[in-house]
Amino acid sequence: MSIELRKKRRVAGTIIIGLLFGFLALALVKTQLIDAEQYKSAADSLAVSSSSVKASRGEILDCNGNPLVTNRQGNSVVFKYSEFPSSKKQNERNELIFSLIKLFEKNDVEWIDNLPLKYKNGNLVIDKDKEAEFEYMVSENMLEMEKGEKSTAEECLDALIERYGLEDYSRKDARKIASVCFGMKYSYFSASSPYTFAEDVPTEIVSAIKEKSTTYPGVDSESVSYREYSDKTSFSHILGVVGSISAEEYELETKKLSEKLNDDTLTAKEIKVLKNNAYSLNDSYGKSGIEATMESYLRGTNGIKTTTTNSDGTVTEDYLSKPIQGNTVVTTIDAELQKVAAKALQEMLIDNKNSSYFGTAGAMVVMNCKTGAVLANVSLPTYDITRYFTDYSKLAADTESPLWNRALQSAYAPGSTMKPAIAIAALEEGEATTSTTCYCGGTYVLEDQTFKCLQSHGYLNVTSAIQKSCNIYFFEMGRKLGIDKMNKYCSLLGLGQKTGVELPEAEGVLASIANKEAAGQVWNPGDTVQAAIGQSDNLFTPLQLANYCATIANGGTRYKPYMIKSVLSADMSEVIYETEPEVLNTINVSKKTLDIVKQGMRQVVSEGASSVYFNKCIVDVAGKTGTSQVKRTTESGVTMICNNGFFISFAPYDDPEIAIAIVAENALTGSQTSQAAVPVYNYYFGQKTSFDSAGTVNELIP
């Protein structure tokens, strides 16, 4: 190798080594001088951890901004995985849990007991209300019971005692401890998923636990938001409840999250926030009503809190992202109108009660004729929403079904409230005019069957037939029209079909040949005439009846009923979502036809049996009564025929604004049912008159 080449290599090597030392020097300067404080802080930190901070649930308001559901702060007692005795120290874990249970029971405070085994009349039985929990308990994920779901309660408890080493405890105490251990397993107790032992715990109990932190390692408290109701009973069926998320709900939400995380455009922080806001098996979830329907809006966004512990023991906390309260849901419900309607309905049900063998029950819907907004939705009997979970077994077993929203979920044979629809069909199809008359002698013979009217009305035209609710007139119209033509108009009016409202509703039934044949039965001519007076197989919900009446009232436009007016940000500064009235269809019926039918409905209230109740009504009302018969069985097993009473109406007669549908189970008559509408009309239009005279406008919030 040449001397010249060696010199070049030495020079190059020297330069490279010099550069390396230069970079090293710069790094030392940056580390020791420029970033010294940052590295010192990191060196002083012994531990940095992050935790999820639960966000408060959104509030629910009425259409005027009055609160229906708000939040209050309370305490939950939780187990923290990192400090709680591990499963390898099961005996220590059992002692801690048992000590905690005794503390709570001594102070008469409930703790969460989700074990699907319970004592009933001194015997251990399987809790039928906890099927999902039972399936999990006996599955290969936990006990691996050979008999599986056929295992007895005692066999399951034996397996739990063996699994958790509870042989030294009484069977009842062992069951309690096993319940907590089961709950921890069922909810995937881990560092990222603390276990909630009890909710809404009194401050005294929390203080007692904190004072004995060495006795209860890993047991801590969290400040949690709990639902607070402005009224415990008036809105129960509308609002619904929030409860522990089920395995099925958890699986559904986990799937939704996975789909969101598949978005390649998400930043690392967005991914972390999404994962932090994932549902855990300790979370609450809307179980029914608006709480369930609007779950995605009401649930807030959890925050992420970082906790840093320095070498000197100093603890500092900061938020990577702060919790954001859920959105505010504004309903179409007028809270005061709802209360007036509930009181009027209750008083009518008592006054209108027929058989002493059955209780009183009914429903009322008040709807805006021009938008479809539901202003009131009352179902009686109701229940105390604050005691839903405590009293669930009793409520579920109640033969009067207080948990059932009759306004939306019960379908009834509508009786004579069907007659305005048949009158529309007869007038439009040319089978009747105002001058066409039909003679009512009290009976109607069709082939080999005889049908009756309540009395002999003589000659009637369409308006007087509506007013007097003559069966004979409408039997004849039904015969002339046939079931298909009747159903053409009934379908346009929305009868026997879901309305599309946000809450769960029944579909109902529109009597037809197809439905009869599907049930393995034969349609007879008698079915047609019975269908014309709201009998046969016709079954409609009170909401359908209200919307049908509103469609007639407003001139033939059928709107989609709705109960959610808007969704606002928690501070109400932003409109997230707003419902616009939606037209489902127009019935394309002449104004003349509707005016004739409405005239007959006006006469029902002004001249018919209901007129006695409307003498003190401050607005002109048009309506139609109805009564249908149903078979009911007493507790002793005796079958009886009972009446259901109905009343549909709208007001003001000249320029309709609201429509009302009322049903009374175990009623005397439909006419007596109508009395419940008067206080509602007087309140609604009385309030409006007061606002107008005061020169102010009752502006609803978005």
Steps between C-alpha positions, in 0.01 A plus 500: 500500500642845405609751765263757347197270545594431861518872575153554350354220713655639819363846423149358427504293818608798706216710355239230569618455859496878547145523371387222731654677802336823383156339486558345841599837644189665358282222644660549842444875485134449403447239772683672784423864423212552259269207609635466851171589672301258286732210572518589866119495520489162326767364734309623801181325383454156643173419320274644234155348450185594315140433594159556351276771644131426452296770332160604629197390302306762305183656635146459365267801480140565405410721202515814715841425646372364830722219631359148495829322577815660641805372686618506858838395632537193718758239597570155364723256687743332261778240508831606344679205343859608574440525876224244556607151618567287194315179419812313614419625851137387491465456876620856558265620227206311658565652844513850356177454302316347795612781730374754246166322464452498877577874514237573238234271645558632851418848367212371285672606176462294184793362302488365143390137498487356147538133584222311315420301815267631768318383811122487463285381790812355659600301190786575263368542145624618162412864431298495178557874455874438453511249217813645335689495830395142568608384153840658555537353850446138390694538173858395428605860565439447870362197685494256205197324643446160340123543504533855368172690512329194653708536816308565822552804719654288777742336256608841378560627853705189581718569198542866598596405857764262368629750241546782752592297809194598701457177696552672838203735448130428541326431169317834509820692574688297242236592244551871575878484465467287187267761353770766519765263364264406219432867427873572474543211257189588299605865456863415413654658809843628397735801517300668225161391636440565872213312662207695645398343829221745590337811358362816658673426829444732799793723594523337844578160346759650265669671795503177700673320213759774456573508874581128488695499174733229631198277570363564152799512264397580144153618608439860401219739413420688182280803451226395259199671345159353578171575331269745677133525396280809523198270543517136607190371320366735232763431232617147585381333179647774282838543667587139573787396724877461502648175628807278484600415146413143397735258327305543176511880518870489583567276201302731271686811615836322475421414140412864427831611652696253288340642188598854602859395576535362147511859374858551371474879529480496881789659691668326793322732745162440334555126526591532868189711569276249317645208694468694826132557425434132430225341707605274784283242673487739797337774294143623506282484191159627395263207548165642387318813387691808391798388710540205264398667174738794552782305665762611247413867560451485876819313576786740556864473392729366772812695588856370543684603816875447546644458849873551559673401825842662556790361702413729790148357511335800336201402288392720208196450281421632156248432224601363165136567411226630728165318538216650295145471630248333271273704277173649619191335351198727461169316471170613349329420830342790688564406864208688651260382231615144565419536871158649425428214258611238755278645771200528266551144375527361853182673615310382192616140543364495854171663397467277195593168665272210416588165657633478855692186401755704308698815568512822303737552211517724197699735282487846347694655211498872422642592160567815300278465190730713286835333573450155656678606821377300802424746780390241756523124525329365811468135597331386820572334730853635515790434738762679708797520263744542790401155629494322166781256578410460866137418423550333162383151594185638659434734206558226244258266680228764537196391295423865416837526316623837631826468302311485171464820294138453396501815286751346258517128570140392562272440200123507550188433295407869449122468496309791349805726476544311170182654357645832375744301283216292353295816442793646303520183290123497433492868396808475278385179333153642431317261729367789711417870479354739755157430353540121503311344789494159659230368731600364840239275657740360759601184310687420181470164323777378272454152354437283806639742758326775694694799631372759744512871569464642850163650406266575207616829348262521205626669183854637517744667262877487536537786750216388726629142477838619631335707770273219622766233429249284318627149433232424240605791277863391504414131458333601175792721392740216578294258291491741205869587516649159570808442715756597234356848439463561873860398557622726219397805704586352840853431376538856373393615846774287659281248679649159575858605421794637696515878511880529506520668841841471669389269783396134471143465371257227397407463136137417560274323251279623219234231451533339158439181307877437485538524878206267552638241259848529653342398830341198332151650511238590239385856431121528511266785393432556871868584551469786252211671675658443841825655375301810395415573866850434634459137598605181311882478514569874514754594767649850521723679750393826666785671312361374168154626597639843591689526171194382304288767668768766440510408130125557465527822701780661299343432160656167406875522569638212707815594689752270659453528879813592693608560861855630449495869412875559493840410639721778637855507631521478880538878531218548243724712279477267201213319330621146430176372351152634443188314389317647204132403459478214251201439275431128462221543246198704404170315475383697191146531629286798402456786743124453466524140624716594798272793588196268503677249726631772731149643525374163622786485751415849620141391563624207712642750747243778470181289484590140585552317828837670553349849492435489875877499561586773249264768634794646689760456226648837393553394137280339234587131473413231245533133586379143484432257781533124482448188706626149430463176688779266605521177697696519824579235759480566874763376746263215588490392133154631409468650151299820473402744225637848568485831317781718375399864459651735238489865406680676214469875454656821371476874570435774416234376261553781246883492504623180668824516699503189717344155488439269796445124516388337824442136593352367824519129578218347706281801418129565510473687169701695245288806574617505861856454377475836323489695827878467539558720193334812646767591762769449236336732248427759770859496622657512154282776359476677835878529511508622143237766574700614801815537292317687225331742739831568673652590164774237526592205287547151640821426316616143517869432512652342184 
